[in-house]
């Protein structure tokens, strides 16, 4: 029994540096630029955001089903209406571009009407690129019947890398 306990403790101790290394990498990733916003924004400049900067604007939660997940999923992220206000967006539409070059346009009015968020977390965890992250446009599909349609599903871009205000 003593040998088994000593072996367990050695294995545990060996794994701790790896665990902390993974945590450090996640913290560094939160400070990397993941989003660029340009177009019809205040000062007509380009704005760059990390996940940490987006979350500093305040986050909200949406619990909803989606066509891409089983059951109800909890998403957390910055409300897009708040992000648009922060950058001084004054156009009518936002063109979202994903890492795979998928492009969709969303009327800015959707953000306030439906309380759309730019999610950074799914079920409490940051979303890796392999799981539709790091940024995912989420509508509260279960809160409004009209959102359960191909139009709104197509606006829910994942792996978002840039937004152009038009």
N, C-alpha and C positions, 0 to 999 in steps of 0.2 A: 504494500500500500504506500509506504514512504517513497519508493522508487517511482511509482506512478505519479504521485503528487509532485515530486521534484521535476519529473519530465514535463508535466503539465505547466508548472511555473516557468521552466526554461522556454517552452514553446510560447507561452504568453508573453514573456519578456522579449523574446526575439521579434514578436509581431508588433510590439508597441511602436518602434520607430516607423514602421511601415504605416501604421494607423495615423500617426501624427503627420507623416509626410503627405498622406492623402488629404488630411484636413488642411494642411498648409496650401496644397495645390488648389483646393476648392476656394480658399480665401483669396489666393492670387487671382483665380479666374473671375471672381466677383469684381475685381478692379480692372479687368481687361475691357477694352472698348468692344461692345457687341452690337451697337446700334448707331446709325447715322441718320440724322433728320436734316433735310434741306428743302429748298423750294420757297414757297410763299410764307416765310417765317420772319420774325422780328430781326431787323438788321440784315436780312437776306444773307445771313451767314450759314455755314454748315455747323451743326451741333453734333457732338459725339457723346455717347453715354455708355457707362459700364452698368452692370447689374446693380452694383452698390449705389450708383447715382440714381438709377431709376427707382430703387426702393426707398431712397431718401425722400422722394416726392410723396411717399405714403402709399400703402398698398391696401387693396380690398380683396375680398374673397368671393368667388362664385362657385356654388355647388350645383352641378348640372350633369346630365348625361350628354354624350356626344356620339356621333356616328363612328368614332375611331377608338372608343374605349368601352369596356364592359361595365355596366352599372353607373352609379353616381360617382363623379370625380370632383375633388375639391381643388380649384385653381386659385392661386394668389398672384397678384400683380398690380401694377400701377394702372389706375383708371385712365383710359386714353383721352378722355375729356380734360383731365388734369394735366396730362403730358402736353396736349395741344395748347392749353393755356400757358403752360410754363415756357414753351418755345415761341409763343406769340403767333400761332398759326392763324392765317386769315384767308385761306382759300376755301373751296367748297368740298374738295375731295382729298383723300390721302391715298397715295399709291404705295402699297407695301411690296417689297421685294424680298424673296426668300433666298437662302443659300443656294438652292438648286435653280435659281432664276425664275421661279414661279412668281407671277405678278398678279395682284388683285387691287381693285380700287374700292374704297369705302367712303361713302359720304360722311363728312365730319359730323353731321347731325345724328348719325347712328350712335356716336360715342355717348352723348348725353341722353338720348332717347332710351337706349337699351343698357346703359351702364357697362359698356364693353371694356375689358381690361387687356393689357399686354402682360400675359402671365409669365412669371419667372419660375414658379413652383407648381408642381402637381403633387397632391397628397402630401404636402409638407417638404418635398424634396426638390432641389433644383433640377431642371430638366436638361439632360445632355442632348447633344445633337441627334444621337441615335434614338431619342424618345421625344422628338418634335421640339426640342429646345434649341437654343436657350430662351427664345422668346416666341410666344404663341398667342395669336389674337383669339380671345375667348368671348363669345356671346353667352348670355344666360339662357340657353336654349329651352330649358324647362319653364322659364318664367313668362314667355310670350309665345303663343301658338304660332304666330307668323314666322318665328325664327326657325322653325323646323321645316326648312325648305332648302333646296339646292342653292338658291341665291345667297343665303346667309352662311351656309356651310362653305361655299366657295370663297367667302370673305374671311374665313377663319384660317388665315395663313399661319403656318408654323415655320420654325427656323428663320424667323424674320431677321433681316440684316440691315434694312434701310426703309425709311419712309420719306416720300417726297410729297410735299403739300402743293396741291395744284388749284 
